[in-house]
Amino acid sequence: MSKLNQALLKFDLDQNFAYDDFFVSKCNFYAFNLIETWPKWEKNILNIYGEKFSGKSHLSEIFKKKNKAIIIKTHEINENFFNKIRFHENIILDNLDYISNEKILYSLFNFTEQFNKYLIINSISSINSINFTLPDLKSRVKNCIFAKIDKPDDDMVFALVLKHFSDRQIKIEKKIIEYIAKRIERSYGKILDFIYKVDQFSLINKKPIDYKSIKQILEE
């Protein structure tokens, strides 16, 4: 794993996922609104999907704190994990993009409906697009609520850049942030990549960030 990927992973793990730190815009409003309006859902199973670093885990943590949910990682799914979740009304399955034991996942869907629980599944792509081999599971995943977190819009880009600069105590003029927001690639990962590079540039050069340095980093 590269130093940059390690840094981005560490950043993702270090977030405190506070409610007030979650910025809502058009690109994530539907997913956020579903979290806010629980349990007034049409179905018991919700799939929130979107690219890496798009805020799925942040939403899960908000839901967990608010509604006493339990978060399970995909690698924790086994024959014994039902004992771990049976006393919880709300279950979150994080990072489901591949699973080796489809029968257990199918059992989880049945478990959720049989005992009237609620299940949130986070994934990069819609779980409806995963090529499951178990016919019953293929049919079952279609009966979910699907909430996509789209690529960041202008408001989201501005908010993310401002927030991450502030977290790192990088002082930068608002007009430069607007300049960045108009030119940076619309990708959550690319935004974090850019922030990391600016942070490293600031630490090494020990001088204010100006248009020239921003242009240089954007062109790398």
N, C-alpha and C positions, 0 to 999 in steps of 0.2 A: 504494500500500500504506500502511495506517495506521501510526502510530508504534507502536501496541500490537502489530500483526502483525509489524512489523519487529523489535521487541524479542523476541517469541516465536520468530521465525525465528533470530535471533542466538543466543538461548539454546539452541535445538536444535543449532545448529552448533558452539557452544562446549563442549558436553559432551565429557568425555574417554572416556565409555563404558567405564569400568572394570568388571571382573567383579564386584567387591565392591559396586559401586553399583547393581547390578540387584536390585531387590526382587521376590521371588517370592511370589505368593499364588494363590488359586484361579483368579483371572481370567486368569492367564498361565502357569499351571503346565504345561499340555500342550505349549505352544510351547517353553518353556524346557527341558522334559524331552527333547524331540526333539533340541534343540541339544546337550544333554549326552550323549545316547546315540548320537550319530552314530559309526560308520556303520551301526548296527543299525536301519536303516529298512526298511520293507516295500517302499518304492518309492524311486526316485532323485530325484524332484522333490517339493519341499515348498513349499507356499504358506502363508506366515504373513500373516494379514490382521487388521486392526483399525483403529480410528480414529487420526487423526493424533496424534503424541506418545505413543502407547501403548507404545512400547518396541521396535518392530520393528527400527529401525536399531541400537539398542543391542544387541539379540540378534545381529544380523548382525556387528557389530564383535567381539563375544565369540567368535562362530564363526570369524571371519576370523583373529583372533589365535591361536586354539587349533588351527585346522586348515589354516592357510595358504591361505585362500580369496582370490579376487579379487572386488571389488565393482564392478559395472557399473551406471551410471544408465541409465534408459530412453532418454534422448536420445542416449546413446552407441552405441545399437544401429544398426549399418549393415553393409554388405557386407564391410567390412574387420575388424570386431571379432572374428571367429573366430580371426584370427591372434594376437590379444591374449590369448585365453582358452585356446587349445589345449593349453598346457603346464600348465594348472592343473586339479587334480582336482576342486576345489570352486569353484562359481561362484555369486555372489549377484547377483540382478537387483533393484535397489532402486526402489521407487515405480512399480510397473507398474499404472497405473490407466487408461492409454490408450496405444495404440501405433498408429502410422500404417502400419507395414509388417508385416502379419501373417505374410507368408511367411518373413521372417527369424526371427520368434519361433517359428514352426513348425519351421524349420531348427534353432533352438537346442534345442528339445525332442528332435529326432532326433539331434542331435549329442551331447546328454547321454546318451541311451540307447545309441547306437552305440559310444561310447568309454567307457562305464561310468563316467561322471562323476556328480557330485551338483550339483543346482541348487536354490537357495532363491530364491523369488520373494516379495517384499514388496509388499503392496497394501492399500488401504483396505477395499475389498470383495473377497470371494472372486473369484478369476479365473474361476471357474466361472459367475459371474453377469455377466461382461462379454459384451456382445453381439458376439462375433466373427462376421465374415462368411465366413471360410474354413471350410468344413465339416470338413476334416481337423483343423484346429486346435481347433474346438469339441469334437470327439471326444477329442482328445489331452489337453486340460486336465482332463477328467473323471478321468483316470488319475493323479491326484496325491494327496499327503497334504495335508489341509487342517487348519490349526491357527489357530483364531480366538482373538485376544486380546479378551476381553470388557471391558465397561465396568468401571472400578475399583470393587472392593468396599471395605468399611469398612477393612480392614487396609491395602489399597493406598493409599486416600485418606490415612490417617493417616501412612503411611510417606513418601508423596510430599510432603505439606505439611511434615512435620518435616525431611526432607532439604533441600528448597528453602529453608526458613527458615535452616537451619544453614549452607548454602552462602553465603547472603547476610548471615550474621552478624546475623540478626534474632533477638533474645532474646524468647522468648514462653513462657508457662507451659503445661505439659502439658495442664491442664484446658481451656485456651483452644483448643488444637489439637483436643481431643476435641469441643469445642463446634463448631468449624469442620467437622470430619469428618462430623458428624451433619446439617449443614445445607447443605453445598456441593453443587452439581449434580454428578452422577456422570459426569464427562467429563474426559478428560486435558487437553484444550484449555482448558476452563473453570477447571481447577485452576491451570494455568500463568497464565491471565489473572488469577485472584485473587491469586496470589503476586506477580505484577508490580505490581498495584495496591497491595498491602500494602507492597511495597518502595518504591514511589514515595511513598506516604503517610508512611512512616518517614523517608525522606530529606528531605521537605519540612517535616514537623512536628517532627522531631528530638525525639521523645518515645516512651516505651515503648508497645507495642501492647497495648491493653486490650479488654475486651468491647465497649465502646461503639464504638471505632473498627472493630473486626471486624464488628460488626452493620451499621455504616454502609456498609462496603465490600461486604458480602454483598448488601445491598439495592440497590446501584447497578445 
